[in-house]
């Protein structure tokens, strides 16, 4: 009985000691996750900037350029 309790306590202590290392192996350290979050935020900011630039270019392409006054006169007469 004492051996069983000691084995269970040893297993629980071992699991408690190993758990942080398993977590770091699976998800990375807190610093790794923070760096990944900063990179993802920078990537999102770049993607938003590129999308706004594309939107500006599309709008500029869809708006007809104003005609020069002398060309307008040639078309009317």
N, C-alpha and C positions, 0 to 999 in steps of 0.2 A: 504494500500500500504506500509506504513512504517513497519507494523507488518510483512508483507511478506518478505521485505528486511532484517529486523532484524532476522527473522527466518532462512532465507537463509544464512546470515552471521554467525549466531550461529551454524548452521549445518556445514558450511565450516570450522569454527574454531574448532569445535569438531572433525571433520574428520582429520584435520591437527594434532591435539593433540593425537588422538588415533592411527594414522597410524604407528608410530614407535613401539608401543606396539603390534600391530597386526603382524608386520613384525618379531619382536623378537619371538612371539609365534609360527609363522609358520616356520621360518628358524633358529631361535636361535640367540644369540647375536654374535657380531663379535668375541669375545673371544671363544665362543663355536665352531664357524666355523673354527677359527684358530687351535684350539686343534684337531678338526676332521681332518683337512688337515695334520697336523703333524703325527697323527696316521696313516692316509692313506698312507703317504709317507714312514713311517717306515714299514708298511705292504708290500708295493710294494718292498722296499729294501730287506726285508726278502724273499719274493717270488722270486725275482731275484737271491738271494744267493742260495736258495734251487734248483732253476732250473739249475744254473751253476753247482752245486754239482751233480745233477742227470745226467747232460750232461757228466761230467767227469767220473762218474761211468759207464755210457753206453759206452763211448768210451773205457774205460779201459777193459770192458768186451768183446768188439768186437775185440780188438787187441790180436792176439794169443801171448802167452808167448814164449820167445825164448827158444830153446831147449839147454840143457846142452851138451857140446862137447862129453862127454863119451857116452851119450845116442845116439847121432848122429852116432858115430862110430859103435855102436851095430846095428843100423838100416841098415847101409850101408853094413856091412860084412855078 
